[in-house]
């Protein structure tokens, strides 16, 4: 089968379209014929080995084996392992690949990380959901279920995680203030934000207002500034990295906040979007109810995967980048 792989760390030019062995599902795995996949910032970080700690899992000098790019998929079940009970060949499913294997014709994934596609969804829309949707769900519910009217600040609202976070927080009853750049203001407002702050002309973090929940996606704000934006018993859900330490560095908001959290009244949570069937089922229900709609910035063909990665590398896509896989 065909897949986009890289054998050394670096830019998208290192990707090559290769014939590789078709995977066979293990006893608890499902083989999925991929119809669409999507890219996330994490794909780009791992491909560049940024942070350096990524090399521990993938390989120090270079990947120990060729890595297939792509972290989310949607497609049709092709075969199932002997212990699989929830899925059968022909089922439409979606899943997170744990950063390996999406941009390929077939992928095998553990059954407990696969969900049934939302009813009525296209493969492209479903592929946009898993990593970003699960991460947003974890961030919004980091303090438990929101109470009606509780205030939520989504900082970085126009990207893949942010567009889901705005919608999930609104659906859960929160009053959402969203921070994004100028070009995304109208789009983010249409997602249900009660207030939208253009960060090029205004400030929402550490601006004198307090929120019950802050979902901070990347960004450049310090932990101190983010804490001053919280109520006394508020929750900071830290997603991704910041210029104060990188994605997983010891100075990052997420890591420093998690270390500080036991000693302060505020709760600080490092959010990791690790897909599982239960979260995917929750997201499917929200999509079917019309409370959440995946936002897709651009759709590329599988043959254009390096171009899609370069577009991701440029930064600031509004929503998700999706790749179609012809069958």
N, C-alpha and C positions, 0 to 999 in steps of 0.2 A: 504494500500500500504506500501511498504518498504522505509525507509529513514535512513540516518546516522545522528544522533542527539547528542548533548551534553546538559547536565542539570547542569553542574557546570564548572567553568573556570579551565583551566589547559591544560596538554599535550594531545596528540592524544589518549592516553590510556583511556581518558574519553569518547570517542566516542562509541556509541552503535547502533547496527543495529536493528531498531524497526519497528513494525507495527503501523502506525498512520493513522488517518482519511484522506481519499482522498479529496483534496480540490475541491471546486466548484467555478467557476469563478463568480465574481460580474458583475454588468452591464457593466463596462468598462474594464473587464479583459479577458484574454485568458488562457485557461488551455492547457499546453504543456506536451505531453508524452516525457519525457527526453530520448534522445538517447546518449548524451555525455554531460559531464560538465567539468569545469576546476577549478583549485584552484589558488589563488593569495596570495601574502604576507599578504594582508589585512585579509584573512580568518584566518591565523595563529595569527595575532595580536589581532583580536577580540576574538578568542577562549581563548587566554591567558589573556584577559582584559588588554592588553598593547597597547595603553596607558590606564591609569586608567579611563580617561574620557569616554571610551567606555562603561563603566558600566552605565552611565547615560541613554543611549539609550536602553541597553539590560537588565539591572538589577544590583543593587548595590552589594549585597552579592553573588547572583547567577542569572542566566538568569530567567526572570519572567516566561518564558515558554520555553519548549525545542526548541533549535535552530538547524535547519537543516544546515549542513555545505555546502559550495559550492557557488561561486559567479558568475558563467557563465554557460549558458546552450545552447544546440542546440537540436532540436527535431521536433516533428510533432504536429500541432494544434489538440487537442482532442475535445475541445468544446469552444464556445465563448459566452460572455455575450450579453445581448439584445441590447446594444448600440454599439457594435463592428462592424465596417464597412469595415476595410481593410483586414481582414483575415477570412478564412473559415477552417473548419475541413479538415485535410489532407495537409495543407500548411506546407512546411519546413521553420522553423524560428530559429532565435537565439536571445539571450537577456542576459542582466545583471540582476542578481537577487537582487541587493543591499545587498549582503553578507548573504542572507538567502535562502536556499531551493534548491540548485543545485543538491546535491547528493540524489536524490529521484526519484521515478518512474514518478511522476506527480507534476507539479508546476503551480501556477496561477500567472500571471504577468500583469500589466497594459498595455493596447494596445500601449500607446505612448512610451513604453520602449522596444518594440519588433520590430525586423527587419526581412525582408526576407533573408534567407540564400543566400550567393553568389552562383551564378549558377555554377554547377560542383563541389562544395565543398563537402567534406565528413562532417559528423556530428562532428567527432573528430576535424578537422581543424576549423570548424565554432565555436565550443565551446571554442577554444583557443583565440578567438578574443575580445569579448565585453569589459571587464574592461580594459585590457592592451591596446587594440587597441584604445579605446576612450580616455584613459589617454594620450597615445602617440600623438594622433591627436590634443588634446587640448594643449599639451606641444609644439609641433612643430609650431602650429598656434597661439601661445600666443602673437606674435607681428604682427599678420595678415599674409596674404599670403607672403611667401618668394619671393624675387626677385632672378632671375637667378644669380648664383654665390655667393650669400651671404653665409657667413661661419657659420657653425653650429657645436657645440661641444656636443656630446651625452656622458655624464659621467654615466657609468653603462649600457653599450650597449649590454650586453649579456643576460640580463634577459628578462622577458616577455614584459615589457614596452619598454625596450631599443631596442630589436630587431625590434619592430614596429616603434619606433622613427627613427632609422637609415633609414629604407626603406621609410617612409613617407617624411622625410626631403629630401632624394635623389629624390623622385618622384616629390616633390614640387620645385625642381631646386636648392636646397642648395648643397654646397660643405661640406661634412660631415667628421669631425674627430671624431673617436669613441674611447672610453676608456673601456678596459675590461681586464680580466686576461689572462694569457698565453694560457690556453687550448682553449679559445674562439676566439683567434686572427683570425684564418683562416675562421671560420664561419662568424664572423662579417664583415670581408673584402668581403666575398662572397655576403653579403647583400647589398653592394654598397657603403661602406665607402671609401672615397678617401684616408684616412690615418687612421691607427689603432695604438693606443698607449697601450702597455702592462703596466698596472700600477705597476706591480711588478718590472719593470726595467726602467721605465721612468715616466715622469710627464707631464700632459697636462694642468691641472688647475694651474693658477698662475705661469706659466713657461715663461712668457714674450710674449706670443702670445695673440691676442685679437680676439674675435668672435662676430658676430652680434647676435647670439642666443646661449645660453647655456641651454640645457635640462639636469638638474641635478637630477638623480634618486637615492635617498638615499644618500649613501656615507658618508664620514667623513670630508669633507672640510668645512671650516668656510664660513660664508656669505662674509666676507671681501675678502678672497681668490677668491671666485667665482666672486665677483664684479670686481676684478682686471683682471679677464679673459675676461670681456666684453669690447666692444667698448664703447665710451662715450654715445651713444644712444642705446646701446644693450639691449637685453631682457634676463632675467634669468627666466626660467620656472622651479620652484622647485617642484619636485614630491616626495612624501613620506617624511621620516624623515632623521635624521642624528644623529651622536653622540653628536651634539651640541644642544640637546634638545628633541630628540625623535620624534615620528611620529606627534604629535600635541602639544608638549610641548611649553611653552612660549619662550624657547631658540632655537627652531628649525629654520633652514634656511628658511623654507616656511613661518612661522608665523612672524618672525622678518623681513624678506624681504618684506612681504606685508605691514607691519607697516611703513617701511622706504621708500617704493616706491614713495609716493606722494612728497617726499622732495628731490629727486635726479633725475638727467637727465636719468638715466637708469630705465628701467621698470622691476619690480620684481613681478612675478605672482605665486601664490600658485595654483597648478594644482590639480583638483579633477576630476577623470574619472567617471562621472555619466552618465550611458548609456541612450540614447534616440534614437528614430527611425531615426531621421535625420542623426546623426553621424553614426549609423549602416549602413544606406544606402550609405553614403559616403565611408565607409570602404569596403562595398560589391563591389562598383564600382571599387575601387582601386585593390581589389583582382581579380575581373573578368578581369581587364585590364592587369594583370600580374605585376603590380607595387609593390604589397605587397603580401607576402606569410607568413602565420603563421608558426612560428618555434616551434616545439614540442620536448621537451627533452625526456619525457617518458610518456607512456600510461599505466594506471592501470585499472583493472576491478573494478566494484563497490564494490565487496567484499574486495578489497584491499585498501579501502579509508584510514584507519588509517596508513597503510604503506606509502601511497602517502603523507599524512600530515607529517609524520616523514621525508620523503625525502625532502619536502619543508622546514621543520624546519632546516635541515642540511645546507641549504643555497646554493646559486650559481647555481641553475639549468640554463641550457642554453636554454632559451625560456620558454615554458609553460609546466605545468603538466596537463594531461588530463585524465579523468576517463570515461570509457565506461559504459553504462547502458543498459543491455540486456532487450529486450521486448518479 
